């Protein structure tokens, strides 16, 4: 029980609660950002493949 005292004011229950709430908020925001990032990566991959296929078929896209 005395090991909590070595953290000083950070070992108090309100400080621990605030730290856990902040950590939870960071994790939730990170999940949203990663979900959006994955969608952007998949969209970019689909566009790149479509342009590559069009270029292979002889269409001029002006990109590749």
Protein Blocks (a to p, Z undefined) as FASTA:
>chain_A
ZZmmmnommlpmklmmmmmmmmmmmmmmmmmmmmmmmmmmmmmmmmmmmmmmmmmnopae
hlZZ
